Amino acid sequence: MTDARPAYRRVLLKLSGEVLLGSGEYGIDHRVTHAIADQIREARSACDAMGIVIGGGNIFRGINAKDLGIDRVTADHIGMLATVMNSLALQDALEKSDLDTR
C-alpha cells in the first residue's frame, strides 16, 4: 500500500530576482517567468503548501544606490517595490499555470 501523502508538508522557495532576467540586463523576461511557474507547478505536487520569496535585484540593486546618491532608506523602499513587482509577475504566471495563489 502506497502512502498518497506529499513528501513534504511545507516548502519555502527563495528565488533571486535576477532569475527573472533571462538573457536581458534588467527587467522581467516573461518566457522565463512562465518556465519557472511551470517548474513550481511540478514541485508543488510534492508538498501540502508552498511559500515563495522573491528578490528584486533584476529591477533595482540597493547596493548601487549609494553610488547614485540615493539615501539608504529610500533605496530600501525602492527595493521593496521591485520585490512587489516581481511577485506580481510571478503570481500572474503561476495563475496562468493553473495554480491558486494568495
Secondary structure, DSSP 8 states (H G I E B T S, - for coil): ----S-SEEEEEEEE-GGGGGTTSSSS--HHHHHHHHHHHHHHHTTEEEEEEEE--TTT--GGGHHHHT--HHHHHHHHHHHHHHHHHHHHHHHHHTT----
